[in-house]
């Protein structure tokens, strides 16, 4: 009896063994989802480690990057662990959607770092007086005059009057050189972008710099300008006593 049972339990040579239905199988959709979440986690981690977060978000919202990296990493691990519990395939629609979702990751990782430049300055709007009204109170007889407070003051009569009282005061501004077709050779606009949340809501802050050596400074070059300030209505002029090239700031955008 035992020999007969032993022979019947052994499959004949060349026979195909039956598939064990209880054996775990990978779910393709969940595997792809884990890979996608991992890609986004890697992107956020890259932005945080390299400091490129400052090219996209303001100091108020930069916390999103490390938090996002942690959440996407946890999501990727959880999705991967659950990929063996329910077998399934990846549909064409799911593959298309996931491919589109990974495109931003590829662009951020592949493109060289760059800030908004002079071309963007011509497309951006100036400040809203209601939005930056709190800045006006910073322009007092003894307060430091910043590029942000000057730009905000240009949007209201109250701010212009407060700044006019400081005519002749010395300022020290850092920004980009911007020139347009009608800009005189011995002048340029010192430009700085201000973001509240991210670069999508950027507004432009500009002051007119005079007493510039023609041809010395290039478009989009970062410089530090010092000299007395002279408000003329809503236009603000800085008569440069010193202009020096500087590296691109670690945080190129201002945050009100």
ChimeraX attribute file (.defattr): number of C-alpha atoms within 10 A of each C-alpha:
attribute: neighborCount
match mode: 1-to-1
recipient: residues
	/A:1	5
	/A:2	7
	/A:3	7
	/A:4	8
	/A:5	9
	/A:6	9
	/A:7	10
	/A:8	10
	/A:9	8
	/A:10	8
	/A:11	10
	/A:12	10
	/A:13	6
	/A:14	6
	/A:15	7
	/A:16	8
	/A:17	8
	/A:18	6
	/A:19	7
	/A:20	7
	/A:21	7
	/A:22	6
	/A:23	7
	/A:24	12
	/A:25	13
	/A:26	16
	/A:27	19
	/A:28	17
	/A:29	19
	/A:30	24
	/A:31	20
	/A:32	20
	/A:33	21
	/A:34	23
	/A:35	18
	/A:36	19
	/A:37	25
	/A:38	20
	/A:39	20
	/A:40	22
	/A:41	24
	/A:42	18
	/A:43	21
	/A:44	24
	/A:45	21
	/A:46	18
	/A:47	20
	/A:48	18
	/A:49	11
	/A:50	9
	/A:51	12
	/A:52	18
	/A:53	23
	/A:54	21
	/A:55	18
	/A:56	20
	/A:57	22
	/A:58	23
	/A:59	18
	/A:60	13
	/A:61	14
	/A:62	17
	/A:63	13
	/A:64	14
	/A:65	19
	/A:66	18
	/A:67	14
	/A:68	16
	/A:69	23
	/A:70	16
	/A:71	15
	/A:72	23
	/A:73	21
	/A:74	16
	/A:75	17
	/A:76	24
	/A:77	16
	/A:78	13
	/A:79	19
	/A:80	21
	/A:81	13
	/A:82	15
	/A:83	22
	/A:84	17
	/A:85	13
	/A:86	12
	/A:87	13
	/A:88	14
	/A:89	12
	/A:90	14
	/A:91	10
	/A:92	9
	/A:93	9
	/A:94	13
	/A:95	14
	/A:96	10
	/A:97	10
	/A:98	17
	/A:99	13
	/A:100	10
	/A:101	15
	/A:102	15
	/A:103	10
	/A:104	13
	/A:105	17
	/A:106	13
	/A:107	10
	/A:108	15
	/A:109	13
	/A:110	9
	/A:111	8
	/A:112	7
	/A:113	9
	/A:114	11
	/A:115	17
	/A:116	17
	/A:117	17
	/A:118	20
	/A:119	12
	/A:120	14
	/A:121	19
	/A:122	11
	/A:123	10
	/A:124	14
	/A:125	13
	/A:126	18
	/A:127	21
	/A:128	15
	/A:129	19
	/A:130	10
	/A:131	10
	/A:132	17
	/A:133	17
	/A:134	12
	/A:135	17
	/A:136	24
	/A:137	13
	/A:138	18
	/A:139	22
	/A:140	13
	/A:141	12
	/A:142	9
	/A:143	10
	/A:144	14
	/A:145	20
	/A:146	15
	/A:147	21
	/A:148	22
	/A:149	22
	/A:150	26
	/A:151	27
	/A:152	25
	/A:153	29
	/A:154	26
	/A:155	19
	/A:156	18
	/A:157	13
	/A:158	15
	/A:159	23
	/A:160	23
	/A:161	17
	/A:162	19
	/A:163	28
	/A:164	19
	/A:165	14
	/A:166	19
	/A:167	15
	/A:168	14
	/A:169	16
	/A:170	17
	/A:171	17
	/A:172	18
	/A:173	19
	/A:174	22
	/A:175	26
	/A:176	27
	/A:177	24
	/A:178	25
	/A:179	19
	/A:180	12
	/A:181	5
	/A:182	6
	/A:183	12
	/A:184	12
	/A:185	14
	/A:186	13
	/A:187	21
	/A:188	24
	/A:189	22
	/A:190	27
	/A:191	24
	/A:192	28
	/A:193	25
	/A:194	23
	/A:195	20
	/A:196	18
	/A:197	16
	/A:198	20
	/A:199	18
	/A:200	10
	/A:201	12
	/A:202	24
	/A:203	21
	/A:204	21
	/A:205	25
	/A:206	25
	/A:207	22
	/A:208	20
	/A:209	22
	/A:210	18
	/A:211	16
	/A:212	18
	/A:213	11
	/A:214	11
	/A:215	10
	/A:216	9
	/A:217	18
	/A:218	14
	/A:219	15
	/A:220	18
	/A:221	17
	/A:222	23
	/A:223	21
	/A:224	18
	/A:225	21
	/A:226	19
	/A:227	21
	/A:228	17
	/A:229	25
	/A:230	20
	/A:231	21
	/A:232	12
	/A:233	12
	/A:234	18
	/A:235	14
	/A:236	21
	/A:237	20
	/A:238	26
	/A:239	20
	/A:240	21
	/A:241	13
	/A:242	13
	/A:243	20
	/A:244	11
	/A:245	16
	/A:246	13
	/A:247	9
	/A:248	15
	/A:249	11
	/A:250	10
	/A:251	16
	/A:252	21
	/A:253	26
	/A:254	18
	/A:255	17
	/A:256	16
